Amino acid sequence: MTIKIAPSILSADFARLGGQVAEAEAGGADYIHIDVMDGHFVPNITLGPLVVEAIRPYSKLTFDAHLMIENPQLYIADFARVGADIITVHYEAVTHLHRLVQAIQSMGKRAGVALNPATPLACLEEILPYADLILIMSVNPGFGGQSYIPTTNDKIGRLRKMLDAVNPRNLSGKPAELEVDGGVKASNIASVAAAGAEVLVAGSAVYNKEQSVASAIASLRRALGE
C-alpha cells in the first residue's frame, strides 16, 4: 500500500502561503491538505475559497479540502470551482450525507467523509460504498499542533477491516482511501501507517522552524522506512 503524505497548510507561514505550497510539492508531498474552519463547528476560523483559489496556481498536486464547517452543502460548489480535488465533509455536520456525497461527485470531485475522535465507526456503514475517502480525526479538530490520541490506531485498524470488506472498490471503481489527520509526526507515523492509514496529514511536522519543508517530508519518509 502506497502511503501518501499530505502537508496541512494550517501550520504554514500565511505571509508566503503560495511559496509554502510550492515547497511542499518540490519536497515530495502527495496532497496539499486545506483545513477549512468556520468558528462554529470548530473553535477557530481559517481559510475559505478565495485562499484556495489564490494558492491553486502554485501546485499541481491534489488539493484536499477538509471542511470543518456547519452547512457544508452551501459551500461545496465554491470549493469545487476554485480547484479543490477532494472535498471532505464531517458526518457530524451533515443531515443528508448521501445526498451531499453525490453532489460533490456530480461536480467531478472526490467526496470524503470525516469523523471526530468520539464518533463511532458504525455511523459509516451506509456511506462506505459511496465515499471516495474516509478521514479519521486523531485530535479534536480546531487547532494545529495537538497530540495524537493514542486509541486512534485501534480505530484505524477497525476501519481498515470495514473498508476492505465492504468497500474494496466504491461505486466510482476506485478504492476509498483512509486518511488520518492530527498529531502525526516522525515518531508515530510508522505506527499510524501500520494500523491501516493510507493518507497521512502532517501540519507542524512539515511546517516548522527547525527544518525546511523538504527536510521535514524526507524525515517522515525515512520514518516510514521509504
Buried (B, 14 or more C-beta within 10 A) or exposed (E): EEBBBBBBBBBBEEEEBBBBBBBBBEBBBBBBBBBBBBEEBBEBEBBBBEBBBBBBEBBEBBBBBBBBBBEBBEBBBBBBEBBBBBBBBBBBBBEEBEEBBEBBBEBEBBBBBBBBBEBEBEEBEEBBEBBBBBBBBBBBBBBBEBEBBEEBBEBBBBBBEBBEEBBEEBEEEEBBBBBBBBBBBBEBBBBBBEBBBBBBBBBBBBBBEEBEBBEBBBBBBEBBEE
